[in-house]
Each structure stands twice: as C-alpha cells, then as structure tokens.
C-alpha cells in the first residue's frame, strides 16, 4: 500500500467515525502501529530502490571512528526504528484523546 493510499484509508476511516455511534478503526492501537510500521518499511524500500546499498549510510555518520562503528550503527538503527513506534503512538493518542473528549462532553449534555 502506498503512502497516499494509506492516507486515503485513514481519511475514510476517520470520516466514517464522524457518524454517531460508529467507532473509528484508527482509534485502535494495533492499526495505528501497523500504519506507522508499514510507512517506515515503504520509506526504507523506496530509499533502497533509489540509492541502493548507499541508503544504509544513514546509519553510519561521517567522521565516526571505525572502532565505534558497531555501536553507532546499532544506536542509529534503534533511533530510526523508534520513529515508527513514536508515529503510531502519537496517532493513537490523538485519536483516543479526541474520542474520549467527545464522549465526556456528550455525557455532560
């Protein structure tokens, strides 16, 4: 699924959630993490197809001593993957907070 296709599916899922009584699928943590991980995998595959193996040089900053290379590559890899987790967490938290706020306001009315 391309990024624009994913954006369209998120948009349509959120649009369906505007109907009273219908729960949006993007308020589920598993789906938001799936979207974020698939987005990161798409970025990696596009980067590899455009730049080839040179794309992996983002894990090894210039000027890094060779003796520190294994540690730096591991740290950069964890940092790169944590972006996907962070993206999924932010999307889930925003959707969940919005739904909780609407439910609280509706219970007061």
C-alpha positions in Angstrom: 0.0 0.0 0.0 1.4 3.3 -1.0 1.6 6.3 1.4 -1.1 8.2 -0.5 -3.3 5.0 -0.4 -2.7 4.8 3.3 -3.6 8.4 3.8 -6.8 7.9 1.9 -7.7 4.9 4.0 -7.0 6.8 7.3 -9.1 9.7 6.0 -12.0 7.5 5.0 -11.9 5.6 8.4 -11.9 8.9 10.3 -14.7 10.2 8.1 -16.8 7.1 8.9 -16.1 7.8 12.6 -18.0 11.1 12.3 -21.2 9.2 12.1 -22.8 9.0 15.5 -22.4 5.5 17.1 -19.7 4.4 14.7 -16.2 3.8 16.2 -13.2 4.7 14.0 -10.7 2.0 13.3 -7.8 4.4 13.8 -8.6 4.6 17.5 -7.2 1.1 17.8 -3.5 1.0 18.8 -2.7 -2.1 16.7 -3.9 -0.5 13.5 -2.0 2.8 14.1 1.2 0.8 14.7 0.5 -1.2 11.6 0.2 2.0 9.6 3.3 3.6 11.0 5.5 0.4 10.6 4.3 0.0 7.0 5.1 3.6 6.3 8.6 3.2 7.6 9.1 0.0 5.6 7.8 1.8 2.5 10.4 4.6 3.1 13.2 2.1 3.5 12.2 0.2 0.3 11.9 3.4 -1.7 15.3 4.6 -0.3 16.9 1.3 -1.2 15.4 1.3 -4.7 16.6 4.8 -5.4 20.0 4.9 -3.7 20.8 1.2 -3.5 23.1 0.0 -0.7 24.3 3.5 -0.2 21.0 4.2 1.6 22.3 2.4 4.6 24.9 5.0 5.0 22.4 7.0 7.1 23.2 4.5 9.9 26.9 5.4 9.8 27.5 9.2 10.2 30.6 10.7 8.5 33.5 11.3 10.8 32.7 8.4 13.1 35.8 6.4 14.2 35.9 2.9 12.9 36.2 1.4 16.3 32.9 2.9 17.3 31.1 1.8 14.1 29.2 -1.2 15.6 27.8 0.8 18.5 26.9 3.8 16.4 25.2 1.7 13.7 23.1 -0.1 16.4 22.2 3.2 18.1 21.2 4.8 14.8 19.2 1.7 13.8 17.2 1.8 17.1 16.7 5.6 16.6 15.4 5.0 13.1 13.0 2.3 14.1 11.8 4.2 17.2 10.4 6.8 14.8 7.8 4.2 13.6 6.8 3.4 17.2 6.6 7.1 18.0 4.4 7.9 15.0 2.0 5.1 15.9 1.8 6.2 19.5 1.1 9.8 18.6 -1.6 8.9 16.1 -3.3 6.5 18.6 -3.0 9.1 21.5 -4.5 11.9 19.4 -7.4 9.7 18.2 -8.1 8.3 21.6 -8.0 11.7 23.3 -10.4 13.1 20.8 -12.9 10.3 21.2 -12.6 10.4 25.0 -13.2 14.2 24.9 -16.3 13.8 22.7 -17.7 11.1 25.0 -17.1 13.2 28.1 -18.8 16.2 26.6 -21.7 14.1 25.4 -22.2 12.6 28.9 -22.4 16.1 30.3 -25.1 17.2 27.8 
